[in-house]
């Protein structure tokens, strides 16, 4: 009997809205063995979305939630307008092994509190159902946003590794050129054996730098392939290049407003607060004095929901502001690094020329070359930081990229 009573009460309450757990999965893809594939950023995103098991899981969950929504909505429609629990229709209870007999059902009705009917009258149960369904819809889009963000970041990271590799190769080419020049100068007696040995050491160090850059690239490529769901050893060629592209003019206040309007988490917090207030109204209808436990319990729930709403609002605004300031700062520094590369290039050329004329040492050329390579690395890293900051900003004003 207790089991039947619990079941009927659960039907009237339509279950409290709860969190949904999502399984993480890796996509499995069929790619021709050892054949290099070319990918633009757009193609990489499309590939990841098409082959993601996470998206499929979210899609299935959305369909499951829709079925439950329709089932529970039919129960609500049947209960709508009921003022006396004795008038609840037995036929509204879904068939199944837990469905009680008609006699047990009528007996259990005596235990159904009118508080739940107040919730029904205030629309709380209906709004809880709609919110649960909406969350499943949002979560699919949010999961897609998360995948897009991860792919875009992985794409930029791999481009950055490619740039590091390119700079390391350039550095080795420059020092090899210096070494060939130094051998001729040594044969002519214009530099000492010690200077030639220092250039040989510089060649060895540049080769070591190239080896490190190559390893970094291979590791980054594996990370990129893993993000897309490709085999880890898949050969890929990125067709987009790492570059600085100016963004459209941004209004911080308008961005914050857009984020507050679009954020799924904020919408859920807002609805949760409103539902807690309506629930409190139902509680007060049954427990009219503040010295009753249920009254105080729901009073705390309302304050907690209000706190959660404030935290959600502040969180959204902080994310936008942080992304905005990071973007603006990164953008301003690019020009500084561009100037540094320009100056380092001129300094290297002058130092190399002076070395050939016997006015500078091999170590001077090595230092100027290292300074030039470092300047190019710093510029590349700054453009990379700018692109990631722009990426963070773009997603900070949208629905979100973390499932609810």
Secondary structure, DSSP 4 states (H G I P E B T S, - for coil): -HHHHHHHHHHHHT------------------TT--EEE-HHHHHHHHHHH-HHHHHHHHHHHHHHHHHHHHHHHHHHHTT--SGGG--GGGSPPSTTPPPHHHHHHHGGG--HHHHHHHHTTHHHHHHHHHHHHHHHHHHHHHHHHHHHHHHHHHHHHHHHHHHHHHHHHHHHHHHHHHHHHHHHHTTSS-HHHHHHHHHHHHHHHHHHHHHHHHHHHHHHHHHHHHT--TT--EEE-S-----PPPP--HHHHHHHHHHH-HHHHHHHHHHHHHHHHHHHHHHH--STTSHHHHHHHHHHHHHHHHHHHHHHHHHHHHHHHHHHHHHHHHHHHHHHHHHHHHHHHHHHHHHHHHTTSS-HHHHHHHHHHHHHHHHHHHHHHHHHHHHHHHHHHHTSS-SS--
